[in-house]
Amino acid sequence: MSEDVLTIGEHTFSSRLFVGTGKYKDLEETRAALEASGSEVVTVALRRVDLSGTGEGSMMSVLAGYTILPNTAGCYTAEDAVRTARLARELLGTPLVKLEVIGDPETLFPDVPGTLAAAKTLCDEGFTVLPYTSDDPITAKRLEDLGCAAVMPLAAPIGSGLGIRNPYNIEIIRRSAGVPIIVDAGVGTASDAAIAMELGCDGVLMNTAIAGAKDPIRMARAMRKAVEAGRDAYLAGRIPRRLYATASSPLEGVIGSELA
């Protein structure tokens, strides 16, 4: 597994689990959960977290050593998302951005036309864009064609914990993609993460599934193992599904078969 790395733009990662920083009870729990997850990439909502402070007890002190993936959470127009991404690049000195253009405040589903418009602008400006989008394969392909470095289809509504509701669309997206596919939103427990990886996705991003668990540190550790196990299972190649049983031991040479 040491050579099985994930490449996004100019960045290379050993861990395929991306985690968020919201909803923890305090910075110490945030720190412990991030460490337990083994993640190298941490996403931060620029509109909701103060990243200007760098001293002890600040969010930036917790994030030291991680690759920060700023996101445009809370933006409902392409213009706001582009403006937030530009601010993030100026503040953090990174071209990385998780693009979110929300279309509905209740479901938090993405505004697909707005996402496409913002993605085009940001890609043209040299950003490394990772867009949150629906599980529509056509939209995913259009985002890739615009120059996005990865595509992040939702598994289910943000924070719902419903798991992958449409694995067939996710698999279609994965099969037709020429860029990494990171499942984003809707993961509830370790089995959901493992399924995403078994489908061949390149990674999983989550926040609520860890931060909202009764024991976030233990759940972070479980998610780490699930992503690793799912990736191993995908690379190993599962057996075909069959309607009837297939003996696990050969029938040739069975004791007594010569009397049959």
Secondary structure, 3 states (H helix, E strand, C coil): CCCCCEEECCEEECCCEEEECCCCCCHHHHHHHHHHHCCCEEEEECCCCCCCCCCCCCHHHHCCCCEEEEECCCCCCHHHHHHHHHHHHHHHCCCEEEECCECCCCCCCECHHHHHHHHHHHHHCCCEEEEEECCCHHHHHHHHHHCCCCEEEECCCCCCCCCCCCHHHHHHHHHHCCCCEEEECCCCCHHHHHHHHHCCCCEEEECHHHHCCCCHHHHHHHHHHHHHHHHHHHHHCCCCCCCCCCCCCCCCCCCCHHHC
